[in-house]
Amino acid sequence: MRTTANIAAVGGYGYTDYTAVAKVAKNVALFAAAPFIGLAYAAAFPFVALGLIAWQGARAVLKRVRAA
């Protein structure tokens, strides 16, 4: 069986693995952004909780009104 080598398979002179560079850059960016993402979640939590309580309360009131 005859095989041919290409530069991607051999990793010859001047070859740079850009996928590895992109993966490292993505990980660094996520590491830097993580505290701000966590802060956004912590700041939004009370509003989400109040919205959920209001939503469930409205559903209960509508259920009671429809049953009457």
Phi and psi restraints in degrees (value plus and minus 20) as a CYANA .aco file:
   2 ARG   PHI    -120.2   -80.2
   2 ARG   PSI     112.0   152.0
   3 THR   PHI    -141.0  -101.0
   3 THR   PSI     130.4   170.4
   4 THR   PHI    -138.7   -98.7
   4 THR   PSI     122.9   162.9
   5 ALA   PHI    -120.3   -80.3
   5 ALA   PSI     118.7   158.7
   6 ASN   PHI    -136.5   -96.5
   6 ASN   PSI     150.3   190.3
   7 ILE   PHI     -85.3   -45.3
   7 ILE   PSI     -50.1   -10.1
   8 ALA   PHI     -90.3   -50.3
   8 ALA   PSI     -54.9   -14.9
   9 ALA   PHI     -97.9   -57.9
   9 ALA   PSI     -57.1   -17.1
  10 VAL   PHI    -103.6   -63.6
  10 VAL   PSI     -54.4   -14.4
  11 GLY   PHI      51.1    91.1
  11 GLY   PSI      28.1    68.1
  12 GLY   PHI     -93.1   -53.1
  12 GLY   PSI    -188.0  -148.0
  13 TYR   PHI     -80.6   -40.6
  13 TYR   PSI     112.2   152.2
  14 GLY   PHI      62.1   102.1
  14 GLY   PSI     -16.3    23.7
  15 TYR   PHI    -105.6   -65.6
  15 TYR   PSI     110.1   150.1
  16 THR   PHI    -141.5  -101.5
  16 THR   PSI     111.8   151.8
  17 ASP   PHI    -104.8   -64.8
  17 ASP   PSI      72.5   112.5
  18 TYR   PHI     -90.8   -50.8
  18 TYR   PSI     -43.5    -3.5
  19 THR   PHI     -88.4   -48.4
  19 THR   PSI     -56.5   -16.5
  20 ALA   PHI     -88.9   -48.9
  20 ALA   PSI     -59.3   -19.3
  21 VAL   PHI     -84.2   -44.2
  21 VAL   PSI     -62.7   -22.7
  22 ALA   PHI     -85.2   -45.2
  22 ALA   PSI     -58.0   -18.0
  23 LYS   PHI     -85.2   -45.2
  23 LYS   PSI     -62.0   -22.0
  24 VAL   PHI     -85.9   -45.9
  24 VAL   PSI     -62.5   -22.5
  25 ALA   PHI     -82.8   -42.8
  25 ALA   PSI     -59.8   -19.8
  26 LYS   PHI     -83.8   -43.8
  26 LYS   PSI     -63.8   -23.8
  27 ASN   PHI     -84.4   -44.4
  27 ASN   PSI     -59.7   -19.7
  28 VAL   PHI     -85.2   -45.2
  28 VAL   PSI     -62.5   -22.5
  29 ALA   PHI     -84.2   -44.2
  29 ALA   PSI     -62.3   -22.3
  30 LEU   PHI     -85.9   -45.9
  30 LEU   PSI     -58.3   -18.3
  31 PHE   PHI     -83.2   -43.2
  31 PHE   PSI     -59.5   -19.5
  32 ALA   PHI     -92.6   -52.6
  32 ALA   PSI     -52.3   -12.3
  33 ALA   PHI    -105.4   -65.4
  33 ALA   PSI     -37.4     2.6
  34 ALA   PHI     -75.2   -35.2
  34 ALA   PSI     -65.2   -25.2
  35 PRO   PHI     -81.2   -41.2
  35 PRO   PSI     -56.8   -16.8
  36 PHE   PHI     -92.5   -52.5
  36 PHE   PSI     -56.4   -16.4
  37 ILE   PHI     -84.9   -44.9
  37 ILE   PSI     -63.2   -23.2
  38 GLY   PHI     -82.9   -42.9
  38 GLY   PSI     -59.7   -19.7
  39 LEU   PHI     -84.9   -44.9
  39 LEU   PSI     -58.6   -18.6
  40 ALA   PHI     -84.6   -44.6
  40 ALA   PSI     -61.9   -21.9
  41 TYR   PHI     -82.5   -42.5
  41 TYR   PSI     -64.7   -24.7
  42 ALA   PHI     -85.4   -45.4
  42 ALA   PSI     -56.8   -16.8
  43 ALA   PHI     -92.7   -52.7
  43 ALA   PSI     -52.3   -12.3
  44 ALA   PHI    -103.2   -63.2
  44 ALA   PSI     -40.4    -0.4
  45 PHE   PHI     -75.5   -35.5
  45 PHE   PSI     -67.7   -27.7
  46 PRO   PHI     -79.9   -39.9
  46 PRO   PSI     -57.9   -17.9
  47 PHE   PHI     -90.1   -50.1
  47 PHE   PSI     -59.1   -19.1
  48 VAL   PHI     -85.5   -45.5
  48 VAL   PSI     -61.6   -21.6
  49 ALA   PHI     -84.3   -44.3
  49 ALA   PSI     -64.2   -24.2
  50 LEU   PHI     -84.7   -44.7
  50 LEU   PSI     -59.5   -19.5
  51 GLY   PHI     -82.5   -42.5
  51 GLY   PSI     -61.2   -21.2
  52 LEU   PHI     -84.5   -44.5
  52 LEU   PSI     -63.2   -23.2
  53 ILE   PHI     -83.5   -43.5
  53 ILE   PSI     -62.3   -22.3
  54 ALA   PHI     -85.2   -45.2
  54 ALA   PSI     -60.6   -20.6
  55 TRP   PHI     -82.7   -42.7
  55 TRP   PSI     -66.7   -26.7
  56 GLN   PHI     -86.1   -46.1
  56 GLN   PSI     -57.7   -17.7
  57 GLY   PHI     -84.2   -44.2
  57 GLY   PSI     -62.7   -22.7
  58 ALA   PHI     -84.6   -44.6
  58 ALA   PSI     -59.8   -19.8
  59 ARG   PHI     -83.4   -43.4
  59 ARG   PSI     -60.4   -20.4
  60 ALA   PHI     -86.4   -46.4
  60 ALA   PSI     -61.0   -21.0
  61 VAL   PHI     -84.8   -44.8
  61 VAL   PSI     -65.1   -25.1
  62 LEU   PHI     -82.7   -42.7
  62 LEU   PSI     -58.3   -18.3
  63 LYS   PHI     -84.0   -44.0
  63 LYS   PSI     -61.0   -21.0
  64 ARG   PHI     -89.2   -49.2
  64 ARG   PSI     -59.3   -19.3
  65 VAL   PHI     -86.8   -46.8
  65 VAL   PSI     -62.0   -22.0
  66 ARG   PHI     -87.9   -47.9
  66 ARG   PSI     -50.6   -10.6
  67 ALA   PHI     -95.0   -55.0
  67 ALA   PSI     -45.3    -5.3
